[in-house]
Amino acid sequence: MSGMLQSITLQPKPSRHLHAWRMTIHLLALFTTLLAPLILWQKLLLLSALALHGYFSLQQGRRGRGKAIMKVTVAAGGRVRLIMDDGRKQMARIRKDSLVTPWLVVMRFDLDRGWLPISLVLTAETISEEQMRQLRVLLRFSEIRHIDPSVNR
């Protein structure tokens, strides 16, 4: 099955639905904290933490900061070439803990140069339906799921 798809190149667009869900969850958490029967200093602490997390979450989703993935080329062996929004090119491999569902794909990458894994969340609005189908087939049925991490590092 892995011989059918040689490689896939994706240029994901920002997801408005994902952004709306993220904002809704933060607002709901803030509202729930306001109504919770807590002591004032506990409420203030929780509200501050939620506000900071919301701010950093918004900043993370913006383009031009060097952390957003602009282009992904997935080869049949699980090797990936990433182009970040600041133009940097990085090589990586797909992690086995990537999530594949019919409506959502969360690709997790181990960078060749870097110690923290990075993730790319893809929904139906970020890439075409055909690309989503090809990616799901590649991630579920190719040898990516069975790669030894010590090989080709």
Number of C-alpha atoms within 10 A of each C-alpha: 9 15 11 11 15 11 19 16 15 19 14 18 15 19 16 11 13 16 13 11 11 14 15 12 12 18 15 11 15 20 12 12 17 15 9 10 10 11 8 10 9 12 17 14 11 16 18 13 13 17 16 12 13 18 12 11 15 13 11 13 15 13 15 11 12 15 16 19 22 19 18 20 17 23 17 19 19 23 19 22 18 23 20 19 17 14 13 12 14 15 16 22 24 24 20 16 11 17 15 16 10 10 11 14 19 15 19 19 23 19 20 12 9 10 8 9 14 17 16 14 16 20 21 17 16 19 16 15 12 10 15 22 13 16 20 19 16 26 23 15 12 19 15 20 17 11 16 9 12 6 6 8 10
